[in-house]
Amino acid sequence: MAQPDQSVGSAAPTSEDEQIEPLKFTLSIISPSVSVPSPLIFPQLLATTTVKDLKARIRDVLPSRPADEHQRLIHRGRLLGREMETMEDVFGKDTVGQLHQCSSNT
């Protein structure tokens, strides 16, 4: 006797099938520079934000508008040197993160 077809497509959608809200977190950036208000706070930052994207956002809020090559972002003593590294790569699934930022004009 043949069994009825129980294909996956006919099942009711589960919570796994629903679209997942993108991971967001609050990022605090501390800088030793007197020209940088400390800390810089970026609430609701997407975890998919890359180091390059973050440097652009920092540049947009600072009066000195430091170029990417003049910004150094540091997390736990490690320079974030890969432009395409995401904040999720750096912080994992944490909902709060902290970086140190240094700018140079040379």
C-alpha positions as CSV (number, residue, x, y, z in Angstrom):
1,M,0.0,0.0,0.0
2,A,1.4,3.4,-1.0
3,Q,2.0,6.1,1.7
4,P,0.5,9.6,1.2
5,D,2.9,12.2,0.0
6,Q,4.3,14.2,3.0
7,S,6.5,16.7,1.2
8,V,8.1,19.6,3.1
9,G,6.4,22.2,1.0
10,S,2.9,21.2,2.2
11,A,3.7,21.7,5.9
12,A,2.6,24.8,7.7
13,P,5.4,27.4,8.1
14,T,7.3,27.3,11.4
15,S,9.0,30.0,13.3
16,E,12.3,28.9,11.6
17,D,10.7,29.7,8.2
18,E,9.8,33.3,9.2
19,Q,12.3,36.0,8.4
20,I,14.8,36.6,11.2
21,E,15.3,40.2,12.4
22,P,18.9,41.3,11.6
23,L,21.2,41.4,14.7
24,K,21.8,45.0,16.0
25,F,23.8,46.2,18.9
26,T,25.1,49.4,20.5
27,L,28.8,50.3,19.8
28,S,30.8,52.6,22.0
29,I,34.0,54.0,20.7
30,I,36.6,55.6,23.0
31,S,39.4,57.7,21.6
32,P,42.4,59.4,23.3
33,S,42.2,62.3,20.9
34,V,40.9,65.6,22.4
35,S,39.2,66.3,19.1
36,V,36.9,63.3,19.5
37,P,34.0,63.5,21.9
38,S,34.3,60.5,24.1
39,P,32.6,58.1,23.8
40,L,31.1,58.0,20.3
41,I,27.9,56.0,20.5
42,F,26.4,54.2,17.6
43,P,23.0,52.6,18.8
44,Q,21.3,50.0,16.7
45,L,24.3,49.3,14.5
46,L,23.8,46.3,12.3
47,A,26.1,43.4,13.1
48,T,26.8,43.1,9.3
49,T,28.5,46.6,9.4
50,T,32.1,46.2,8.1
51,V,35.2,47.9,9.4
52,K,35.2,50.0,6.3
53,D,31.5,51.0,6.8
54,L,32.2,51.9,10.4
55,K,35.2,54.1,9.5
56,A,32.9,56.0,7.1
57,R,30.3,56.5,9.9
58,I,33.0,57.8,12.2
59,R,34.3,60.1,9.6
60,D,30.7,61.5,9.1
61,V,30.4,62.4,12.8
62,L,33.8,63.9,13.4
63,P,34.6,67.5,12.5
64,S,38.2,66.5,11.4
65,R,36.7,63.9,9.0
66,P,39.7,61.5,9.2
67,A,40.3,59.3,6.1
68,D,40.1,55.6,6.5
69,E,43.9,55.2,6.4
70,H,44.3,57.6,9.3
71,Q,41.9,55.7,11.5
72,R,42.9,52.8,13.7
73,L,40.2,50.7,15.3
74,I,41.3,48.4,18.1
75,H,39.4,45.7,20.0
76,R,41.0,43.9,22.9
77,G,44.5,44.9,21.8
78,R,43.9,43.8,18.2
79,L,44.0,46.2,15.3
80,L,41.0,45.7,13.0
81,G,42.9,45.8,9.8
82,R,40.6,43.8,7.5
83,E,38.2,46.3,5.8
84,M,35.5,43.6,5.1
85,E,35.5,42.1,8.6
86,T,32.0,42.6,10.1
87,M,31.2,43.7,13.6
88,E,29.7,40.2,14.2
89,D,33.1,38.8,13.3
90,V,34.6,41.1,15.9
91,F,32.0,40.8,18.7
92,G,30.1,37.6,18.0
93,K,26.5,37.8,19.2
94,D,27.1,40.4,21.9
95,T,24.5,43.2,22.0
96,V,27.1,45.8,23.3
97,G,30.6,46.4,22.0
98,Q,33.5,48.7,22.6
99,L,36.4,49.8,20.4
100,H,39.2,52.2,20.8
101,Q,39.9,54.6,17.9
102,C,43.0,56.5,17.1
103,S,43.4,59.1,14.3
104,S,46.5,60.5,12.8
105,N,47.0,63.3,10.4
106,T,50.2,61.9,8.8
